[in-house]
């Protein structure tokens, strides 16, 4: 069952972005319209840096295949630092703009940010 944080980030993304994807520790980049996946218990939170770097390389390749790294695109991360920290250096020369609206906020403040910015 999706967490309340995921539900809020999803709702915000659907209201404010042209498209959105899910960053998955196990499956990397997922389309919300893709095949249903089985529940899993895997996270990048607290994972070793080598694991995060390997994940970031694969995710970067997927972003490129999806044509999301084209000049003028903006990638807006609604994810924890563990999911973008090693990915950001790979995106530096891509020409895309990067935005992380809840960067540095704890869980409670992140949920409050979504509550303030959602049209619910």
Secondary structure, DSSP 8 states (H G I E B T S, - for coil): ---HHHHHHHHHHHHH-S--EEEETTTEEEETTS---------STT--HHHHHHHHHHHHHHHHHTTTTSTT-EEE--S-HHHHHHHHHHHTTS--EEE-TTTT--HHHHHHHHHHHS--
